[in-house]
Amino acid sequence: MSITKDNIIASKLPSHIAIIMDGNGRWAAQHGNERIFGHEHGVESVRSVVEGAGEVGVKYLTLYAFSTENWSRPKEEIDALMGLLVQAINDETDKLKEKNVRLQMIGDYESLPADVQKKLDWSINELKECDGLTLILALSYSARWEISEAMKKIGRKIQSGELKPEEITKELIDKHLATAGIPDPELLIRTSGESRISNFLLWQIAYSELFFTPKLWPDFRKEDLFEAICDFQSRERRFGKTSQQLVS
């Protein structure tokens, strides 16, 4: 049976969905092309998923677009990816504005090329008044980088006397992460059949439901997103409690 948005229970909708977009290279190889061919076709998947998330009322959608580890890839692929990113921002900003989508970025901003920074700043500013779906791009991001940066910020506050070690709480750490002010994702999706987290939002996904699909990212569409949401809604989320406690 094909899953549509009509199968989704509005009252049980995850407010934040995170996606590890994996499989572009393998998809390109299957089609006899270079890896960048897969990245180019992955843009259509981003467009479809953003549209689907907005249609059903998801508030936050985080896409793992480029990790800190990806900088070790061949220079030709990195240059092509960065060029594709600038082009996509150029092409999609007006469409995102029409759909009332706000844009944010998490990651090591300073490590990005100047032209990418410029386009990101422009697009984020263009979309800052939108109040529908918030699309978060994880660029030059890794969870260990993020947690290390948070610890540095907290350490400096302790060193200056602004903070005492015993005052460190989960809530304090939350405020020093790149995702400060953003709710933790209830659902994490990974495409391509791989069953690992790959250094993505390690702190934030402590209680996320995980959904792994064999589909390669360029084949993933909003109907696949709806399927993942329906699967999420069929699960019992206990947060350490028993089923009986939840019923009572």
N, C-alpha and C positions, 0 to 999 in steps of 0.2 A: 504494500500500500504506500502510495506517495504521501509524504508528510507536507502539510501546508500550515500556514500560520493559524488556520482555524482549529488545528489540533492542539494549540498551545493554551494553557490555562493562565489567563491574565493575572490572577491573584498569586500565582506561584512562579512568576517570571523572575529570573536572576537579574539583579540590577546591574551587575558587572560581569562581563564575559571577557576572558583573555584567550588569545589564540597564538599558538606556535605554528607559524606558517611554514611548513616543511615539505620538501619534495620537488621544488622547482627544477633542480639539476637533473634529477632522475626523469622527470617528465620531459625535459628537453632531450635527454639521451634517447628516450623511447621514440621520440619524433625525429631522431637523426640530426639534432642541432646542438649548438653550443649552449652552455648553461644560461647565458643571458637571455636566450629565447624563452626559457622557462620563467625567468623573472619578469619579462615583458608580459607574458600571458597571465602571470600571477596578479597583475594589476586589475584585470577584469574580475578576478575572484574577490579582491579587496572591495571593488565597487559593489559587487552583488551582496557581499556580507554586510557592508555598511548600510546598504539599502534595507536589507532584511531586518537588521537590528533596530533600525529606526522605525520600521513598519510595526513591529510588535511591542515597542516601547522600552527596549533596553536603554538604560541611562548611561552606561560606560562600556566602551569596547576598547580593549588594549591589544594591539598587534605587535608581535615580536618581529620587527623588520630587519634589524641588523645588530648582532651581538658584538661585544668587545673582542671576542675570539675571532670574529669574521675578518678582522683586520689582517689576519695571517694568511688569508686567501691570496691567490695571484693578483698582482696589481691591475692587470687588465680587467679582471672581473670586478674588483672594487671600484675602479674608475667608471666602468659601465653601470654598475649599481647606483653610484652616486649621481651619475648623469640621468639615469632613469628616475631617481627620486626627485630631482629638481623638475624634470619634465612632468612627472605625475602631479606634483604640487601645483605647477602652473596650470595643468589641464583640469584638475579636479576642484580647485578652490571655489569657483563659481557654482559648481554643481553641489558642493557641500553646503554652501550658503543657502541655495534653494531648498535644501532638505533640512535646514536649521541645525546643522552639525557644527559643534565647536571642536577645535583642534588643540591638543596639548602634546608635549613631547617629554619623555623621560630618558635619561641616559647622560653620557659624558658629552655635553654640548660642545665644549671647547675642542674636542678631538675631531669634530666634523669639519669638512672643507668650508671655506668662507662662503662659497656660493650656495651651499646647502643651508648654512646658518642664515644667510640673507633671505632665502626663499621661505624657510621655516618661520622666521620672524614676521615676514610679510603675511603669510597665510594665517598664522595664529592671530595676528592683529585684525585681519580682515574678518575673521570668524568669531571674534571675542564676544560679540553681542548675541550670538546664537545660544539658545537655551534648550535645545532638544538633546539628541545623543551627543555625548562627549567622546570623540575618537582620540585615543592616546597612542602615539607612535613610540615604541621602544627602539631607540636608535643609539648605536654604540653603547648598548646597555648590557649589563650582566648583574645578577643578584649579588654576587660576592663583591663586585665593585660598589654597588649601591650600599650594602651593609658596611663595607669598609669606610666609605665616605661618611655614613651616619655616625660610626664610632669615632671618627676624627672630630666631627662637629661636637659630639658629646664630650670627648676627651678635652677639647679646648675649653669648654665651659667649666669642666671640673678644675682644670689647671688655673683658670682665672678666678676661681672661687664663686662663680655664678651658680654652680650646681654641686651637690654632694653625691657621692657614689650611691648612697642608700636611697636617693631620690629617683634613680633610674627605674622606670616601669615600662611595661609593654606600650602604654599610651605615649610615653616620652619618646621611645624608639620610633613609633609610628610617625610622630611629628617631624622626625629628622630624616625620614626616607624620601626618595624621589616622588613617592606616591602620596605624600602628606595631603590630607583632605579628600582623598579618593577612597571609597569603600573597597575592602578586599574583594577580589573576584570570587563569586560563588561557583563559577564553572570555568574550567580550563580545558580547552580543546587543542589537540595536536593532530595534525594531518600526517600522511605518508606511511602510517603503520608503525612508526617508531614509538616505543613506550618509555620515554624518559622526559625529564623536565628541562634539561639543558641550561641550567643556571638562570632560570627565568622566575622572577617574583618568589624566591624561596621563602621569604618571611610571610608574604601576603597570602600564599596558597595553603597555609597550614590546615585549613578546613574546606578547601575547594573540592568540588566533585571533578573527577578527571574523566575526560572522554577522548578515547583514541580511535581514529578512523583510518582505514587503509588508503583512503583517497589521497592522491597527491594534490598539493595546494592549487595548481592551475585548474583542476577539475572540481574544486570545492565551490558550491554556490549557496545561496541563501536557503534553499530547501534542505541542504545538509546542516546548516545552522539550526533550522527549525527541528530537525531530527535530534540534534544534540540537546536542544532545550527540552524537548519532550522526554528524552531519556533522563535528563536531570530531574524533571518533575515527577518521574516515577520512583525516584529514590527516597529513602528515609534518611533524613539528616539529623543525627542524634547529638553531635557535639559532646561526646563522652557520656551521655545519659543512656538509659535503657529505653526500649520501645514502650514499655509500660509507663514510664515516667512521662513520655511525650504525650501519650493518650490521656493521662490524668491531668 
